[in-house]
């Protein structure tokens, strides 16, 4: 009993509070304490010693947190670090054709790559005439950086 209330009710209230806070924040912080509270509820069915229940709650919460931080989170991070190209990034490495001569000094020039028209400059700042084949090296802002094939 905690303050005249059966201990399992106190742990159940804490479990619900932790789950509500987790649902509102989605930070994967209080979910581990919810697991500890659940373990404390189970222990309260075996013993009435509140200190043992609290110790189990703390140990299980810390164990779940450490398990997540050191074993699960690194594997999740490895999955999410793979960069997914956006539509614009997909043109990098593609070949195209100069549709309007590239004049780096004037900052003009258009290329057609993958059926789309892009403004472009050459990587080495050289001029290219219309009709020349190019390959896209990178994107800076809204301009393609290209090289002559």
C-alpha positions, 0 to 999 in steps of 0.5 A, a space after each residue: 500500500 502506498 498512502 493507503 492505496 493498493 500499490 498496483 493501482 499506483 503503478 497502473 496510474 503511472 503506467 497510463 501517465 507514462 503512455 499518455 506522455 509518450 503518445 503526446 511527445 513521441 520521443 521514446 523517453 517515457 515508454 521505458 518508464 511505462 515498461 518499468 511500471 508494468 513490471 512493478 505491477 507484476 511484482 506487486 502481485 507477488 509481494 507487497 513490499 513497495 521498495 522491491 516494486 520501486 527497485 524493479 521499476 527502476 531497474 527495468 526502466 534503465 535496462 530497457 533504456 540502455 537496451 534501446 540506446 546501445 542495441 536498437 538505436 544504432 541499427 535504426 540509425 544505420 537504416 535511416 542514414 541511407 540518403 534517398 535521392 530526391 527527384 532533382 538528385 536523380 539527374 546527377 550522373 545522367 547524360 543530356 544535351 546543351 539546348 542553349 549555349 552555356 556562357 559562364 561569364 554571362 551566367 546563361 545556358 540551358 541543358 535538357 536532361 531526363 526530359 527536363 530543361 535546366 539552367 546549367 554551368 560547366 564545372 570548369 567554367 568553360 563555354 559549351 555550344 548548343 547540341 553538345 552532349 554533357 553529363 551532370 556532375 552536381 546541383 548547386 541551387 537551381 543550376 546543374 553543374 555539367 561537364 562535356 562528354 
